[in-house]
Amino acid sequence: MEMLIEIKQIREDSADILTSISRNTFIEAFAESNTEANMNAYLDENMNSEKIKNELIDKRNIFYGAYADGTMIGYCKLGKNIPPQEVSILPAIELERLYVLRSHQNRKIGAALMQFCFDYAITHEYRGIWLGVWEHNDKAIRFYKQLGYQVFGSHVFMVGNDAQTDIWMIKSL
């Protein structure tokens, strides 16, 4: 039986749930490849409830959740940020986060969230959507390439005190 997924905007009153799923999905995705100290430092600085609440309030951020039976099982965050100089497709919006709980992966939930992001961007007259993905996250890189994203550069992404390389990718809409 196919799971019915509802995608809806995440509001400030859901900050605690978003904080929890943000932390859990980040741990599921990256804990095996990072030290516990670096993971804790990153989570404490970037995925604490106060920071998530502030991100939800900030009008430059757009959060949508994927829900199954009323429970958030994944989410995405779009950011109206200034793109890197290398971005040649303008205007462009950043896909800052797209995560699905491991227990719900391989059910096309990530693809549904991504399509929602494409639709949002097109509706709001963006011509491109860009993102950063860890250079060793082969599964995500394959997913993005299958959707038509192309590599256009890279930057340093700090996880605790570990300087890692994120690949920048962009898709024309």
DANORKA-V41143 format. One record per backbone hydrogen bond with DSSP energy under -0.5 kcal/mol. CO is the residue of the C=O (numbers start at 1). NH is the residue of the N-H. E is the energy in kcal/mol with one decimal. If there is no record, write none. Layout:
CO_NH_E, CO_NH_E
//
This chain:
3_5_-0.6, 4_69_-0.5, 6_8_-0.6, 6_67_-3.1, 8_65_-3.0, 9_11_-0.5, 11_14_-2.2, 12_15_-1.8, 14_18_-2.6, 15_19_-2.7, 16_20_-2.1, 17_21_-2.6, 18_22_-2.6, 19_23_-2.4, 20_24_-2.7, 21_25_-2.6, 22_26_-1.9, 23_27_-2.5, 24_28_-2.7, 25_29_-2.1, 26_30_-2.4, 27_31_-2.4, 30_33_-1.1, 31_34_-1.1, 35_39_-2.4, 36_40_-2.8, 37_41_-2.3, 38_42_-2.4, 39_43_-2.9, 40_44_-2.8, 41_45_-1.8, 42_46_-3.0, 43_47_-2.1, 48_52_-2.5, 49_53_-2.4, 50_54_-2.3, 51_55_-2.3, 52_56_-2.3, 53_57_-1.7, 54_58_-1.9, 58_61_-2.0, 60_80_-3.1, 62_78_-3.0, 63_10_-2.2, 64_76_-2.6, 65_8_-1.9, 65_67_-0.6, 66_73_-3.2, 66_74_-1.1, 67_6_-2.6, 68_71_-1.9, 71_68_-2.4, 73_101_-3.0, 74_66_-2.7, 75_99_-2.4, 76_64_-2.1, 77_96_-2.0, 77_97_-1.5, 78_62_-2.7, 79_81_-1.8, 79_94_-2.3, 81_83_-0.5, 84_87_-2.0, 88_90_-0.8, 91_127_-2.9, 91_128_-1.4, 93_130_-2.3, 94_79_-2.8, 94_96_-1.0, 97_77_-2.5, 99_75_-2.6, 101_104_-2.4, 102_105_-1.4, 104_107_-0.5, 108_112_-1.8, 109_113_-2.5, 110_114_-2.6, 111_115_-2.7, 112_116_-2.1, 113_117_-2.1, 114_118_-2.5, 115_119_-2.7, 116_120_-2.7, 117_121_-2.7, 118_122_-2.7, 119_123_-2.6, 120_124_-1.9, 121_126_-3.0, 122_125_-1.8, 127_173_-3.3, 128_93_-2.0, 129_171_-2.1, 130_95_-3.3, 131_169_-2.6, 133_167_-3.6, 134_137_-2.4, 136_138_-1.6, 137_141_-2.4, 138_142_-2.6, 139_143_-2.1, 140_144_-2.8, 141_145_-2.5, 142_146_-2.5, 143_147_-1.1, 144_149_-2.4, 145_148_-1.7, 150_170_-2.4, 153_168_-2.9, 155_166_-3.0, 157_164_-2.4, 158_160_-0.6, 159_162_-1.9, 161_163_-0.7, 162_159_-2.3, 162_164_-0.7, 164_157_-3.1, 164_166_-0.6, 165_135_-2.6, 166_155_-2.2, 167_133_-2.3, 168_152_-2.4, 168_153_-1.0, 169_131_-2.3, 170_150_-2.7, 171_129_-2.1
//
